[in-house]
Amino acid sequence: MDFAYDARTEELRQRLLAFMDEHVHPAEPVLDAQLADPDRVAWSVPPIVAELQAEARKQGLWNLFLPARQSLPGEGGAGLTNLQYAPLAEITGRSPQLAPPALNCAAPDTGNMELLAQFGSAEQREQWLGPLLNGEIRSAFAMTEPDVASSDATNIATRIERDGDEYVVTGRKWYITGAMNPQCRIFIVMGKTDPDAEPHRRQSMILVPRDTPGVTVRRGMKVFGYDDADHGGHAEVHFDGVRVPAGHLIGTEGSGFAIAQARLGPGRIHHCMRAIGIAERAVELMCRRTLDRVAFGRPLAEQGVVQDWIAESRVRIEQLRLLVLKTAWLMDTVGNRGAHTEIQAIKIATPRTVEWILDKAVQAHGAAGVSQDTPLAQLWAGNRTLRLADGPDEVHKRSLARNELRRHRSGDR
């Protein structure tokens, strides 16, 4: 197995690292100041993001996440494989509030663009995918609901009912990322079209413009006290008899569950790629802090327990990176279904491991680690949500265990 980056990946890595050093990291305090500005329009994206996007475009660091596809409207994908994109996504994870949106590689837009590129009609791609690829609008993916256990997607209660040339959408969603952003113009909504069908054929997906009558963005939801305003927040959204043209249905009736699985696979690995970058930054901050601080007559870095944290962190990061790269390679060579086990494995292992590393970095910083003076507390809060988002740990473990047991029950070793 060759672990070297190919020429294109290495060239993009060097450009991206320079972009991070010259533009992104210096912009982090600017972002904080703009978010704290009392005159800022509520939930609007701070101006620094648009400035970084302009620079990223100029440097050819735009839409790196999306493989090149024929007939894509707007500024299409970069044509990278998952294996090529992995080290680039990791670099953006070192500044997750700024770098992914600067490159137009931030969730939920990435997943929504992939979904539209793969399953959208020509008209849907022209109307919504083009503006998303160009960074002109933002989008949201409305799947999670407060009144049911959404870890089981067959529970989803929102209804999508056909009425002549229209569909009527009724339901309540929450933690819909990006929905508070005034630039969010389109929701991809998952709901039931046929409650009596086979469980995985009951759901469909439909495009609902934000300004459609009956759509109400009720409130912004906080995550461990953070509003995540830099990403457009997370919203509770109500759909009260919302009518949209039948042509807004994505794919066919009953295909919503399959489309969701196709969307969530790449989303899960992208989260894990970025999370490794978060872990690298945490280790860097931990090392700098412990070398600088003296307790009981010597630097914290000379304390055995601190050295154990640092060593363990390095080992765990290297293990995670190898598993993520293997998963990316499998997705490229045998497809998402062929990489199903590995996708579940990285979704279980990565957030949990990065949480452990962030916890040790917080501990090494003492009171500063839980303050607003370092990024650690917010990084911890964001990473902790990954153990729930795109399926909780327990659901992935249940599926992984069942597949493992099935192999042995059938005698396939």
C-alpha positions as CSV (number, residue, x, y, z in Angstrom):
1,M,0.0,0.0,0.0
2,D,1.4,3.4,-1.0
3,F,0.8,6.1,1.6
4,A,2.3,8.9,-0.5
5,Y,0.0,11.7,-1.7
6,D,-0.3,11.9,-5.5
7,A,1.0,15.0,-7.2
8,R,-2.4,16.7,-7.4
9,T,-3.2,16.1,-3.7
10,E,0.2,17.3,-2.6
11,E,-0.1,20.5,-4.7
12,L,-3.6,21.2,-3.3
13,R,-2.3,20.5,0.3
14,Q,0.5,23.0,0.0
15,R,-1.9,25.6,-1.4
16,L,-4.5,24.9,1.3
17,L,-1.9,25.0,4.1
18,A,-0.7,28.4,2.9
19,F,-4.3,29.6,2.6
20,M,-4.9,28.5,6.2
21,D,-1.7,30.2,7.5
22,E,-2.1,33.4,5.5
23,H,-5.9,33.9,5.6
24,V,-7.9,31.6,7.8
25,H,-6.1,31.5,11.1
26,P,-5.6,35.3,11.1
27,A,-9.3,35.7,10.5
28,E,-10.4,33.7,13.6
29,P,-10.3,36.7,15.9
30,V,-12.1,38.8,13.2
31,L,-14.9,36.2,13.2
32,D,-15.2,36.4,16.9
33,A,-15.4,40.2,16.8
34,Q,-18.0,40.2,14.0
35,L,-20.2,37.6,15.8
36,A,-20.1,39.8,18.9
37,D,-21.0,42.9,17.0
38,P,-24.3,44.2,18.5
39,D,-25.3,45.7,15.1
40,R,-25.0,42.4,13.2
41,V,-28.2,41.2,11.6
42,A,-29.4,38.2,13.6
43,W,-28.0,34.8,12.3
44,S,-26.3,36.4,9.3
45,V,-23.0,35.0,8.2
46,P,-20.2,37.4,9.3
47,P,-18.6,39.4,6.4
48,I,-15.2,37.7,6.9
49,V,-16.6,34.5,5.5
50,A,-17.4,36.1,2.1
51,E,-13.9,37.7,2.1
52,L,-12.3,34.3,2.6
53,Q,-14.6,32.7,-0.1
54,A,-13.5,35.3,-2.6
55,E,-9.8,34.5,-1.9
56,A,-10.5,30.7,-2.0
57,R,-12.1,31.1,-5.4
58,K,-9.2,33.1,-6.6
59,Q,-6.8,30.4,-5.5
60,G,-8.8,27.5,-7.0
61,L,-9.8,26.1,-3.6
62,W,-13.5,25.8,-4.2
63,N,-16.0,22.9,-4.1
64,L,-13.1,20.5,-3.5
65,F,-15.5,17.9,-1.9
66,L,-17.6,17.2,-5.0
67,P,-16.3,14.8,-7.7
68,A,-16.5,16.2,-11.2
69,R,-19.8,15.3,-12.9
70,Q,-21.1,16.0,-16.4
71,S,-23.7,18.6,-16.9
72,L,-23.3,20.2,-13.5
73,P,-24.6,23.8,-13.4
74,G,-22.5,26.5,-11.8
75,E,-19.0,26.0,-10.5
76,G,-18.9,22.2,-10.5
77,G,-16.8,19.8,-8.5
78,A,-13.0,19.5,-8.4
79,G,-13.0,15.9,-9.6
80,L,-11.1,14.6,-6.5
81,T,-11.6,11.1,-5.2
82,N,-12.4,10.6,-1.5
83,L,-8.8,9.5,-0.9
84,Q,-7.6,12.8,-2.4
85,Y,-10.1,14.9,-0.5
86,A,-9.4,13.3,2.9
87,P,-6.1,15.2,3.7
88,L,-7.6,18.4,2.5
89,A,-10.7,18.1,4.6
90,E,-8.5,17.3,7.6
91,I,-6.7,20.6,7.1
92,T,-10.0,22.5,7.1
93,G,-10.9,20.8,10.4
94,R,-8.2,22.8,12.1
95,S,-10.5,25.8,11.8
96,P,-14.0,24.3,11.5
97,Q,-15.9,27.6,11.9
98,L,-14.1,29.3,9.0
99,A,-12.3,26.9,6.6
100,P,-15.1,24.7,5.4
101,P,-17.5,27.5,4.5
102,A,-14.6,29.5,3.0
103,L,-14.1,26.6,0.5
104,N,-17.9,26.0,0.0
105,C,-17.2,22.7,1.7
106,A,-19.4,23.0,4.8
107,A,-22.3,20.8,5.9
108,P,-25.2,20.7,5.3
109,D,-24.7,22.2,1.9
110,T,-22.1,19.6,0.8
111,G,-24.5,16.8,1.4
112,N,-27.4,18.6,-0.2
113,M,-25.3,19.4,-3.3
114,E,-24.2,15.8,-3.6
115,L,-27.9,14.7,-3.3
116,L,-29.0,17.1,-6.0
117,A,-26.1,16.2,-8.3
118,Q,-27.0,12.5,-7.9
119,F,-30.7,12.4,-7.7
120,G,-32.1,15.8,-8.7
121,S,-33.8,16.4,-12.0
122,A,-32.3,18.7,-14.6
123,E,-34.7,21.5,-13.5
124,Q,-33.9,21.0,-9.8
125,R,-30.2,21.1,-10.5
126,E,-30.5,24.2,-12.6
127,Q,-32.6,26.0,-10.1
128,W,-30.9,25.0,-6.8
129,L,-27.7,23.2,-7.3
130,G,-26.1,25.9,-9.5
131,P,-26.6,28.7,-7.0
132,L,-25.3,26.4,-4.2
133,L,-22.2,25.5,-6.2
134,N,-21.7,29.2,-6.8
135,G,-22.1,30.0,-3.1
136,E,-25.0,32.3,-3.9
137,I,-27.4,30.7,-1.5
138,R,-27.4,28.2,1.5
139,S,-29.6,25.2,2.1
140,A,-30.8,22.9,4.9
141,F,-31.7,19.2,5.3
142,A,-34.9,18.7,7.3
143,M,-34.9,15.2,8.6
144,T,-34.7,15.1,12.4
145,E,-37.9,15.5,14.4
146,P,-38.5,16.4,18.1
147,D,-41.6,14.1,18.6
148,V,-40.1,10.8,17.4
149,A,-36.9,8.9,17.9
150,S,-35.2,10.0,14.7
151,S,-32.4,7.6,15.1
152,D,-34.9,5.2,13.4
153,A,-35.7,7.1,10.2
154,T,-38.8,4.9,9.7
155,N,-40.3,6.8,12.6
156,I,-40.4,10.1,10.8
157,A,-43.9,11.5,11.1
158,T,-43.9,14.5,8.7
159,R,-46.4,13.9,5.9
160,I,-45.9,14.6,2.2
161,E,-49.3,14.0,0.6
162,R,-50.1,14.3,-3.2
163,D,-53.0,16.6,-4.1
164,G,-53.3,17.0,-7.8
165,D,-50.3,18.7,-9.2
166,E,-48.9,19.6,-5.8
167,Y,-47.6,17.9,-2.7
168,V,-48.7,19.1,0.8
169,V,-46.1,19.0,3.5
170,T,-47.1,19.0,7.2
171,G,-44.8,18.3,10.1
172,R,-42.3,19.6,12.7
173,K,-38.5,19.4,12.4
174,W,-35.7,20.6,14.7
175,Y,-31.9,20.9,14.8
176,I,-32.1,21.8,11.1
177,T,-28.6,23.1,10.6
178,G,-28.2,26.4,8.7
179,A,-31.9,27.1,8.7
180,M,-31.5,30.3,10.8
181,N,-29.3,31.8,8.1
182,P,-31.1,34.5,6.0
183,Q,-29.2,33.1,3.0
184,C,-30.9,29.6,3.5
185,R,-33.3,29.5,0.5
186,I,-34.2,25.9,0.2
187,F,-35.1,22.9,2.5
188,I,-34.7,19.3,1.5
189,V,-37.5,17.7,3.6
190,M,-37.9,14.1,4.4
191,G,-41.4,12.8,5.2
192,K,-43.9,10.0,4.6
193,T,-45.8,9.7,1.4
194,D,-47.2,6.2,2.0
195,P,-47.5,5.2,5.7
196,D,-48.8,1.7,4.7
197,A,-45.9,0.8,2.4
198,E,-43.0,-1.4,3.4
199,P,-41.1,0.4,6.2
200,H,-38.2,1.6,4.0
201,R,-40.4,2.6,1.1
202,R,-42.7,5.0,3.1
203,Q,-40.4,8.1,2.9
204,S,-39.8,10.6,0.2
205,M,-37.8,13.8,-0.2
206,I,-39.0,17.0,-1.5
207,L,-37.7,20.5,-2.1
208,V,-39.4,23.3,-0.1
209,P,-38.4,26.9,-0.8
210,R,-38.0,28.8,2.5
211,D,-40.4,31.5,1.5
212,T,-43.3,29.1,0.8
213,P,-46.5,29.9,2.7
214,G,-46.8,27.7,5.7
215,V,-43.1,27.4,6.4
216,T,-42.2,28.8,9.8
217,V,-38.7,28.9,11.3
218,R,-39.7,28.9,14.9
219,R,-36.5,29.4,16.9
220,G,-32.8,28.8,16.9
221,M,-31.6,25.7,18.9
222,K,-28.5,25.9,21.0
223,V,-25.8,23.2,21.3
224,F,-24.3,23.0,24.8
225,G,-25.1,26.7,25.0
226,Y,-23.6,27.7,21.7
227,D,-25.9,29.0,18.9
228,D,-23.4,28.1,16.1
229,A,-24.4,31.4,14.4
230,D,-21.3,31.3,12.3
231,H,-22.8,28.3,10.5
232,G,-26.3,29.7,10.3
233,G,-27.5,28.1,13.5
234,H,-29.8,25.1,14.0
235,A,-33.6,25.7,13.9
236,E,-36.9,24.3,14.8
237,V,-39.0,24.5,11.6
238,H,-42.8,23.9,11.2
239,F,-44.4,23.0,7.9
240,D,-48.2,23.7,8.1
241,G,-49.9,22.6,5.0
242,V,-47.1,23.7,2.8
243,R,-47.9,23.3,-0.9
244,V,-45.2,22.8,-3.5
245,P,-45.3,21.7,-7.1
246,A,-45.2,17.9,-7.7
247,G,-42.0,18.6,-9.7
248,H,-40.2,19.4,-6.4
249,L,-40.2,15.7,-5.4
250,I,-36.7,14.3,-5.5
251,G,-36.5,11.0,-7.3
252,T,-39.7,8.9,-6.9
253,E,-42.2,8.4,-4.1
254,G,-40.8,5.9,-1.6
255,S,-37.1,6.5,-2.5
256,G,-36.4,8.9,0.4
257,F,-34.8,6.4,2.7
258,A,-32.4,5.2,0.0
259,I,-31.5,8.7,-0.9
260,A,-30.9,9.6,2.7
261,Q,-28.5,6.7,3.1
262,A,-26.6,7.7,-0.1
263,R,-26.4,11.3,1.3
264,L,-25.3,10.4,4.8
265,G,-22.4,8.1,3.8
266,P,-20.2,10.8,2.3
267,G,-21.3,13.2,5.0
268,R,-20.2,10.9,7.7
269,I,-16.7,10.5,6.3
270,H,-16.3,14.2,5.7
271,H,-17.2,14.8,9.4
272,C,-14.5,12.3,10.4
273,M,-11.9,13.8,8.1
274,R,-12.4,17.2,9.6
275,A,-12.5,15.8,13.1
276,I,-8.9,14.5,12.7
277,G,-7.9,18.1,12.0
278,I,-9.7,19.2,15.1
279,A,-7.7,16.6,17.1
280,E,-4.4,17.8,15.6
281,R,-5.1,21.3,16.6
282,A,-6.0,20.2,20.1
283,V,-2.7,18.3,20.5
284,E,-0.9,21.4,19.2
285,L,-2.6,23.6,21.7
286,M,-2.0,21.1,24.5
287,C,1.7,20.9,23.7
288,R,2.2,24.6,23.6
289,R,0.3,25.2,26.8
290,T,2.1,22.5,28.8
291,L,5.5,23.6,27.6
292,D,4.7,27.2,28.7
293,R,3.1,26.5,32.1
294,V,5.1,25.7,35.3
295,A,3.6,23.9,38.2
296,F,5.4,22.4,41.2
297,G,8.7,23.6,40.0
298,R,8.7,22.3,36.4
299,P,6.8,22.7,33.1
300,L,3.5,20.7,32.9
301,A,5.0,19.0,29.8
302,E,7.5,17.2,32.1
303,Q,4.7,15.7,34.2
304,G,4.3,12.0,33.5
305,V,0.5,12.2,33.2
306,V,0.7,15.0,30.7
307,Q,3.2,13.1,28.6
308,D,0.9,10.1,28.7
309,W,-2.0,12.3,27.3
310,I,0.2,13.6,24.5
311,A,1.6,10.1,23.5
312,E,-1.9,8.5,23.6
313,S,-3.3,11.4,21.5
314,R,-0.7,10.8,18.8
315,V,-1.3,7.1,18.7
316,R,-5.1,7.5,18.5
317,I,-4.9,10.1,15.8
318,E,-2.7,7.9,13.6
319,Q,-5.0,5.0,14.1
320,L,-8.0,7.1,13.1
321,R,-6.3,8.5,10.1
322,L,-5.5,5.1,8.8
323,L,-9.1,3.9,9.2
324,V,-10.5,7.0,7.6
325,L,-8.1,6.7,4.6
326,K,-9.0,3.0,4.2
327,T,-12.7,3.9,4.2
328,A,-12.1,6.6,1.6
329,W,-10.2,4.2,-0.6
330,L,-13.0,1.6,-0.3
331,M,-15.6,4.2,-1.2
332,D,-13.6,5.1,-4.3
333,T,-13.0,1.5,-5.4
334,V,-16.1,-0.5,-4.3
335,G,-18.6,2.2,-3.6
336,N,-20.4,3.3,-0.4
337,R,-22.2,0.0,0.0
338,G,-18.9,-1.9,-0.2
339,A,-17.5,0.5,2.5
340,H,-20.6,0.2,4.7
341,T,-18.8,-1.5,7.6
342,E,-15.9,0.9,7.6
343,I,-18.1,4.0,7.3
344,Q,-19.9,2.8,10.5
345,A,-16.6,2.1,12.2
346,I,-15.2,5.5,11.6
347,K,-18.5,7.1,12.7
348,I,-18.2,5.3,16.0
349,A,-14.5,5.7,16.6
350,T,-13.7,9.2,15.4
351,P,-16.0,11.4,17.5
352,R,-15.4,9.4,20.6
353,T,-11.6,9.4,20.2
354,V,-11.5,13.1,19.3
355,E,-13.7,13.9,22.3
356,W,-11.1,12.1,24.5
357,I,-8.2,14.2,23.0
358,L,-10.2,17.4,23.4
359,D,-10.9,16.6,27.0
360,K,-7.2,16.2,27.7
361,A,-6.4,19.4,26.0
362,V,-9.1,21.2,28.1
363,Q,-7.7,19.6,31.2
364,A,-4.2,20.8,30.3
365,H,-5.4,24.4,29.9
366,G,-7.2,24.4,33.3
367,A,-9.8,27.2,33.5
368,A,-8.7,28.6,30.2
369,G,-9.8,25.4,28.5
370,V,-13.5,26.0,29.3
371,S,-13.3,29.7,28.5
372,Q,-13.9,31.7,25.4
373,D,-10.2,32.5,25.2
374,T,-9.3,29.2,23.4
375,P,-11.3,27.3,20.7
376,L,-11.3,24.1,22.8
377,A,-14.7,24.4,24.5
378,Q,-16.6,25.1,21.3
379,L,-14.6,22.4,19.5
380,W,-15.6,19.9,22.2
381,A,-19.3,20.9,22.0
382,G,-19.3,20.6,18.2
383,N,-17.5,17.3,18.2
384,R,-19.7,15.8,21.0
385,T,-22.8,16.4,18.7
386,L,-21.2,14.1,16.1
387,R,-22.0,11.1,18.4
388,L,-25.7,12.0,17.7
389,A,-25.7,13.5,14.2
390,D,-26.0,11.2,11.2
391,G,-27.0,8.4,13.5
392,P,-26.0,7.9,17.2
393,D,-23.2,5.6,18.2
394,E,-25.6,2.9,19.4
395,V,-27.4,2.6,16.1
396,H,-24.1,2.2,14.2
397,K,-22.9,-0.4,16.8
398,R,-26.1,-2.3,16.5
399,S,-25.9,-2.5,12.7
400,L,-22.2,-3.3,12.8
401,A,-22.7,-6.1,15.3
402,R,-25.6,-7.6,13.3
403,N,-23.5,-7.7,10.2
404,E,-20.6,-9.3,12.1
405,L,-22.9,-11.9,13.6
406,R,-24.5,-12.6,10.3
407,R,-21.2,-13.6,8.7
408,H,-20.6,-16.1,11.4
409,R,-24.1,-17.5,11.5
410,S,-23.8,-18.2,7.7
411,G,-20.4,-19.8,8.2
412,D,-18.8,-17.2,5.9
413,R,-15.4,-16.6,7.4
